[in-house]
Amino acid sequence: MYPTIADVLARPEVRAGAPAVRAGRAALGTEVRWVHVSELAEPAGTLPDGVLVLSVGLPAADPTTDPARYVAAVRAAGGVGLVVEIGQHLATLPDPLVQAARAAGFPLVELRRTVRFADVVAGVLETILVERHARASFTEHAGSAFRTLTLHGADPQRVLAEAATLLDGPVVCEDLAHRVLLTAGEPDLRDWPARSRLAGPAGPEGWRTAPVGLPGARWGRLAVPARPAADAEDRIAAVLGHAADALSLLVRDGAPAGLLRAAHAALLGALADATPVDTDRLAVRARAAGIDTTGEFEVVLLDGGSAGTAPAVVPDAVVATAGGAEIVLVPLPRRAGAGSRADELVRLLPAGAVAAVAGPGPFDRLPELLREARAVAAAYRSTSPDGARPPVPPRGGRLGVRGLVWRLGDDPRLLGFVEEQLGPVLALPGPEREQALAGLDALVDAGGVVAEFARRIGTGRPAAYARLRRLSALVGADLTEPEVRTSVHLALLGLRRAGH
């Protein structure tokens, strides 16, 4: 916001005086908040803080002035440096004054040619006022931007994106456990929890942070994970303050659990759908979001809105909705001989709640496992009657004949086989066709056992036998023969796969 002493010395009106730094060169980066002409040897009470003092040398030329005391008095009064013009009152800077300034590390500059102090003061003060106006305008713009987002109920990610744009750098929102909930501006998330615990202006990386949440209910914080430039402090503070206020109002009920679920969903979506998948980068994101990536995982695909009960069964499971599916990432226990936690989840969830299971495998195989689970669930759905759910959740590599039919897809040979086996059934009028297909499904599911077939179609055994004879006559083969039922079963799967 403010020019430094070096900036002032570089101004044209100052350079015209051929400035020479005689002491305090290391402190030329000190900010100048004001410029003032003073010829008082004891200026206490006459100077504002952060002032660069200009002098034609009257105190220095006075033999009664004690140089060390003069330097100390200027510093105590708020001066950050002293510029003395050589000329009418002073032929050269007294050596005792130079030595006193050097001993104090206080910037002392001599102007070897006459300049108009009024021009120096006007130029520097104009710069300061312009910077102050720019700061005020930026702060007002930031406040207006975040107020607008809040009033329109913007997505929290949009708030973070606005903060990153205003700061032209990365911004991270984390919860109190240092799990990353939102990011913008591509921050470096490596070793995030450990680095974040040490974060702060006094920390090794000099981060700037702001708490998020209503007073008495803080749930996280915003962080700029980089050491800021000296002139960016005020901007960062303004942006983080306004952004934190916006998030505190926008994220209320369930915070920050909802944001963590969204972070997990985005991660699982990237693992499942990104092309190509950078598993190393995604592992960094996963660890930043509180997921241990060192062990193995099973993937459980849910059906029927049971995702909310999964954490009660497997507390460290990662639950998210990605790609239109409810996914549970189940970490395997590290102890030897531990059973499948996915199977445990399947046993404790309602019947039919699990659509597919895949794994186990390490983190870098998760893209493959997620795709496998989706494919298995799609294969079962596409080869089953509407609304049917697997009694035992299918696993990748264990779909058997359904997997074969799924892979064949709309292969003409499969379609020809369906027509060959079920042609007379498919030629029936709509209601009769559906009734016949339902009967064939029940017979196949019953494994040809007439008592079970009767139970499935809701009749007694004599009626079931009669129905079996009619169906056999319709397909032109004896359905009591296992091979015939197998052929019909394959044809029924192919029929559903083709979408009939």
N, C-alpha and C positions, 0 to 999 in steps of 0.2 A: 504493500500500500504506500509506503513512504520511500523517498529516495535515500540512498546511502551517502555518506561523506564522499566516497569515490564518485558517485553519480553527480554530486554538486560540483566537484572539481573538474568534471568532464564537460560541464556546460560551457557554451561559447563565451558568455560574458565573464566567466571565471578564467577560462584558458587565456583570454586576452591579457590577464594579469601575470602570465608566466608563473603559475603556482609551483612551489617546491615543498614537498613534504619533509619537514625537519625532524619530526618525532611522531610516534604512534602509528606507524604504517600498518601494523597488524590490526588496528581497530578501524580501518577505513570502511569496513562493511557495516558499521553502526548506522542505524536509521536516523535520518534527520526529520524531526517532526515540525521544526520551525527554524527560521533564520532571523537573527536580531543583531543590530549594531549596538555595541556597548563599549564605553570607555571607562567603566568603573572598575577599580581594583577590587572592590568588595561588592559584587553584584547581587548578593543574596536578596531574594524577594522581588527581583526585577525581571527574572527570566522564566520562561515556561520550561517544562521538562523536555529533553530531547532537542535542545536548541543548538544550532551551530552559530557561534559568536563571531561577528566580524568586528575588526578594530583597526584604526589607523595607527595604533601603537602608543597612545598616550600613557596607559598604565605601564607598559614595558619601558618607555623612555624616562619615566619618573624614577629618580635615584632612590626615593624612599620606598619603592615597591619591592617587597620580598618575592622573588620569582616563584619559589616553591609554594608560598602561601597564596600567590595570585592564581597559580594553576589549580590548587586545591579549592580555592574559593569559586572559580568558574565551574568546576566539576560539581561542587556541593550545591550550586545554584540551579543545576539542571543542564549545564553545557555538556555537549558530547564532543566538541572540538573547538579549536581557536584558529581563526584565519587573520593574520596581521599583514597589513599593507606597508611595505617599505617605501619611504619617500620623504614627505614633508616633515614628519615628526621623528622618524626613526631611520637611520642610515642602514642598519643591519640588526638582525635579531640578537639580543644579548645572549652570549653563550650560557650564562647561568639559567636563563629562561629555557633554552633548548634542553639543557641537561635536566632541569626539573621536569619538563614535559616527558622526556625519554624515561626518566625514573618512574614516572606515574603511568607510562603507556598511554599518554593522552595525545591525541592527534593535534599537531601544531604545524600550520602551513603558513609560509610566507608568500606574499604576492610581490613580485619584483617590479611590476609595473602598476601604475595607477589604474583603477577601475571605478566604475560608478556602482557604489554599494546599492543604490536604489534599484539598479537593473538586476543585480544579483538577488536581492530580496524578492523583487517582483517575480522573477523567473522561477525561483525555487518554490515560492508560495503558490504560484499558479499550478505548478506540477503537483504539489501536495493537495491543493483543493480539487484539481481534476481527479486525482486518485481517490480522494474521499467521496466525490460525487459518483465515480465509477463503482466504488464499493457499496455505497448506499443503493445505487440503481441495481446492482447485481443482487444484493440482499432482498430488495423489494421484488425483483423478478423471480427469484427463487421462492420467496414466500407465496407469491401469486400463483406460481406453477403448482406448488404442492397443495395450496388451498383448493385450486380447481380440481385436481385429482381427487382430493378428499370429498368434495361436494358431489362429484360424479360417481363416487363409489368405485374408483378405479381398482383394477387388480393390483395386489401388492408388488408383483413383478414389474408393473409399469412404474410404480413409485421408485423402485431401485434403478430402473433403466434411466429415469429422469435424473436421478442423483448422479449416476455415472456420466451422463451426457454433460451435465453442468460442471462437473469436476474434471472431465476428460480423463478419467482414470477408473480403476476398479473400485467397487463397493460390495460389501458382503453383509448379509443379515444372518445372525446366528442366534441359537437359543442359549439358555443359561448353562447348558452342558457342553457348549462350544461345538454344537452340531450345526453345520451350514444349512440354512433353510432356503436362502435366495442369493443369487449372485448377479452382477452385471459388470460389464467391462473386462471380462476374462481375467479374474484374479488368479494368483498363484496359490493353489490350495494344498500344496505339498506340506505334509506334517502339520496340518491346520490345527488340530486340537492343542498340540504342544506349543505351537507358536502363539496361538490365541491366548493361552493362559498367561503368557508373559507380555501380552500386548498392552499398549498405553504409551502416552508421550514419553514416559521415562523408561520404557522397555527397550530392548536391544534393537528393535526395528522402528521405533518411534511412531507407532500407529496412532491415529486419531479415532476416537469412538464416541458413540452417543447411546444412552440407554433407550430401550423401546418398551412400551407398555404404559398403562395408566399409573399414576402415583399409587404406591402401595401394592401394585400388581405387575411389577416389571417381569417380562418374560424373555427378554433377549437384548441384543444391541446391534447397532450398525458399526461397521469398521471400514476404514480406508487402509488396506493392508500394504502401506508403503510409507516411507519417510517423506513428509511433505516438504516442498520448498519453503523457504522462509516467508516469501511473499504470498503463499497460498493458505496460511493458517486461518485467516479470517473467512475466506471463502469456504474452506472445508467446514469450519464450525457452523457457518450459516446454513449450508446445504444439509449437513448431517442433522442439525437441530430441526429444520423444517421437515426433512424426510422422516425422521423418527416420530415427530408429532403426527404426521399423516398415517404412518403405519400403526401407531398406537390407537388411532381412531378407526382405521379400516379393518384391523385384525382384532376382533374382540372375542367372541365366543369360540372356545376350542383352541385358542392360540396358545402355543405355536404348533399344536399337534396337526392341525390342518395343513400348515405350511410344510411340516416335515413329511407328511404323506404325499404332498404334491412334489416335493424334492425327490422322494423315493420313486414316485410314478414316472417323473421325467427321466430318472436314471434307468429304470427298467425299460421304459420306452426306447431310450437310446440303445440299450443293450440288445433289444429285440429287433429294432428297425433300422438302426444306423448302417450305412454302407459306404465305406468299410467300417468295421467296428474297431475303434482304438481302445482295447480293453485296458491298457496301461493307464491311459488318461481317465477312463471311467472308474478304474480302481481308486485313483486319487480322489475323484468326486465321491465315491462310495465311502471311503474312510472319513472324508470331511463331513459326511452326513451321518456318521456314527455307525457304519457297517464294517464289521471285521471281515476283511477279505482274505485272511490267511488260511481258512479252513475250506471245507467242501459244503455244497448246497444241494438241496432238492428244490424243484420247482413244482408248485401245486397250482393248478388252474381251477378256479371256483366257478360254480354256476348256481344262481339262485340267491344272491345277496347274502352270503355267509361270511364275507370278509371281516365284518366287525367282530365276529366271535373267535377268529383265528388267534389273535394275540393272547386271549385267555387260555388257550390250549398250549401255544408255543410262545412264551413271552418275548423272546428275542427274534421272532419272525418279522420279516419286512413285508408289509401289506400295502398294495397299491393297485390302482386301476390304470391300466396302460393298454392302448390299442383296443379299447372296448371290452377288455377282459379283466376280471379280478384275479390278481396274481399274488401268491404268497411265496416268498423266498424263505426257505427253512434251512437255517444253518445246522449242520450235523454236529453232534457232540464229539469232542476229541477223545473221549475215553474209549479204550479198546472194548469191542464186543457190544457197543451201543446199537440198539435197533434203529430202524428208520423212523424219524420223527414225522415224516409225511404220512406214513401208515397210521401213526398214532393220531394225527390230525384227522385222517379219513374216518377212523373208528369213532371219534368223538363228535364229528359234525353230523348234521342231519343226513339221512339217506339221499343219495343223488346230488349232494351239494358240491362234490368234487367232480370236475369234468375230465381232468387228466393229471398225470404225475410224470415227471421226468427227472432223471438224475440217479445217483448223486454225481457231482463233478466240481472241480475247482472254479474259482471266479472267472478265469479266462475262458471257461467252457460255457458260461451262462448264456451267451448269445445263441449257441447251438441248442442248449437245453430249453430255452424259452421258445425258440422256433419249433422244436420237437413237440413240446407240450401243446402248442397251438395247433400244430398239424394233427396230432393225435385226437384232440378234441374235435377238430373240424371233420376228421375222418369218421369218427363215431357218429357225429350229428348227421353227416351227409348220407350215412348208410343205415340210419335208424328211422322208424316211424316218427312222425311229429310228436314231440313231447316226451319221447322215450329217453330215459337216462340210464347210464350203465350201473348195474348193481354193484360192481367192483370197478373203481376208476381205472381206466386203461393206462398203461405205462408205455413210454416210448419203446419201440422194438417188440412189443407184445400184443399187437393188434391182430395178429393172425390173418384170417381171411379178410377181415375188414381193411387191414392195411394193404393187402393185395388189391382189393377192389378200389381203394382210394388211389393207389398208384396208377392203376389202369385208366382211371378217369373215364373219358368218353372214347376210349379205344373201340373202334368198330367191331372188333372180335368180341368184346364184352357186351356191347349193345346187341350184337347178333345172338349171343348166348341167352340174354334176357328174353329176347323175342321168341327164341326157340323153346324156352322152358315155360314162359308165362303168356305166350301169345293168346291162347283162348281166354285167359283171365282178363287180359288187357282189352279184349274185344267186347267185353260185357258192357252194358249201360253203366253210367256213373255209380249210382248207389250199390248195384249188384257187384260191380268191380271192387269197390272199397270193402264191401262185406267179405268178399272172397279173399282179398289180400289180407284183411285182418285175421281171417281164419287160418290162412297159411302162416302168418307171423306167430299166432298162438301155438300152432302145432310144432313149428320149428323151435320156439322157445321152450316148449314142454318136452323137447327131445323125443317126440313120438310116443310118450307115455299117455295113454288115453285118459287116465284118471286126472292127470295134471292138465291135459288139454280141455277136459270138461270143466275143470275149475276155472280156467282162464276165459272160456267163452260163456261161463255162467249157466251150464246145463247139466243134466244128469248124464251117466255113462251111455245109456242106449242112444240118446240124442247125439252125443259126441261121436259114437260109432257111425251113425247115419251121416253126420256132417263130414266125417273123414272119408266115407265112401263117395259122397258127392264131390268133394274136392279132388279125390284121386281120379274120378271120371273126368273132371274138368281139365286137369293138367295132362291126362292121358298116361298116367303112371301110378303105380301102387305106392302111396305115401307111407305105408308101413315099412317100406324098405329104407334102411339108413342112407344108402347111396342116393336114392331118389330125393329124400329130404335134404341131403347135403347140396344137391344140385339146385333144388328150389331155394334153399337158404342163400346160396351164392347169387342166384338170379334176383332175389328180393333185395339183397345188398346193392347189386348193380343197378337195380331200378331206382332206388333212392339216390345213389350216387349220381345218376344221370338227371335227377331232378323231376322225375315223373310223379 
